[in-house]
Amino acid sequence: MTHKFKTSDTCATLITFDKDKDGVVTNIEFTGGCNGNLKMLAKLLDGMTAEEIHEKLKGNICGRRPTSCADQLAIAVMK
């Protein structure tokens, strides 16, 4: 099933991804943000479970912001 998540306080404005019934996340795409870095992040995380992604990325911040694109993905996959 495809999910869309509007981000908050990041350069990327939207994250889309597929998550199956077992929680495996694939086809991660970011709209906006640091294009090369976010494509790399999507490739590295493709096929991981939502729990694995959440565990690795939750709490990651960007500069002075209280969140990051990675942190927003961690939140998104658990919803």
C-alpha positions as CSV (number, residue, x, y, z in Angstrom):
1,M,0.0,0.0,0.0
2,T,1.3,3.4,-0.9
3,H,1.6,6.0,1.9
4,K,2.0,9.8,1.6
5,F,3.4,11.8,4.5
6,K,3.6,15.6,4.7
7,T,6.7,16.6,6.5
8,S,7.1,19.3,9.1
9,D,10.1,21.6,9.5
10,T,12.2,20.1,6.8
11,C,13.3,21.0,3.2
12,A,11.6,17.9,1.9
13,T,7.8,18.6,1.8
14,L,6.5,15.1,1.1
15,I,7.6,11.5,1.6
16,T,5.9,8.7,-0.3
17,F,6.6,5.0,0.2
18,D,5.0,1.5,0.0
19,K,4.6,-0.6,3.1
20,D,3.3,-4.2,3.0
21,K,1.4,-6.1,5.5
22,D,4.6,-7.3,7.2
23,G,5.9,-3.8,7.6
24,V,8.5,-3.9,4.8
25,V,9.1,-0.5,3.3
26,T,10.0,0.0,-0.4
27,N,9.9,2.7,-3.1
28,I,10.8,5.6,-0.8
29,E,10.7,9.0,-2.5
30,F,11.2,12.5,-1.1
31,T,9.8,15.6,-2.7
32,G,12.3,18.5,-2.2
33,G,15.2,18.3,0.1
34,C,18.8,17.3,-0.6
35,N,18.2,15.3,-3.8
36,G,21.4,13.1,-3.8
37,N,21.4,12.4,-0.1
38,L,17.7,11.5,0.0
39,K,18.0,9.2,-3.0
40,M,20.9,7.4,-1.3
41,L,18.9,7.2,2.0
42,A,16.0,5.6,0.0
43,K,18.3,3.0,-1.6
44,L,19.9,2.0,1.7
45,L,16.6,1.6,3.5
46,D,14.7,-0.1,0.7
47,G,13.4,-3.5,1.9
48,M,13.9,-2.8,5.7
49,T,11.0,-3.0,8.1
50,A,9.3,0.1,9.5
51,E,10.6,-0.8,12.9
52,E,14.2,-1.1,11.6
53,I,14.0,2.3,9.9
54,H,12.4,3.9,13.0
55,E,15.1,2.5,15.2
56,K,18.0,3.8,13.0
57,L,16.6,7.2,12.1
58,K,14.4,8.5,14.9
59,G,15.8,11.5,16.6
60,N,18.2,12.5,13.8
61,I,18.3,16.3,13.5
62,C,19.4,18.7,10.8
63,G,21.3,21.7,11.9
64,R,19.3,23.7,14.5
65,R,16.0,22.1,13.5
66,P,14.4,19.7,15.9
67,T,14.0,17.1,13.1
68,S,15.3,16.1,9.7
69,C,14.1,14.4,6.6
70,A,15.4,11.1,8.1
71,D,13.6,11.7,11.4
72,Q,10.4,12.5,9.4
73,L,10.7,9.2,7.5
74,A,11.1,7.4,10.9
75,I,7.8,9.0,12.0
76,A,6.1,8.4,8.7
77,V,6.8,4.6,8.5
78,M,5.3,4.0,11.9
79,K,1.9,5.7,11.1
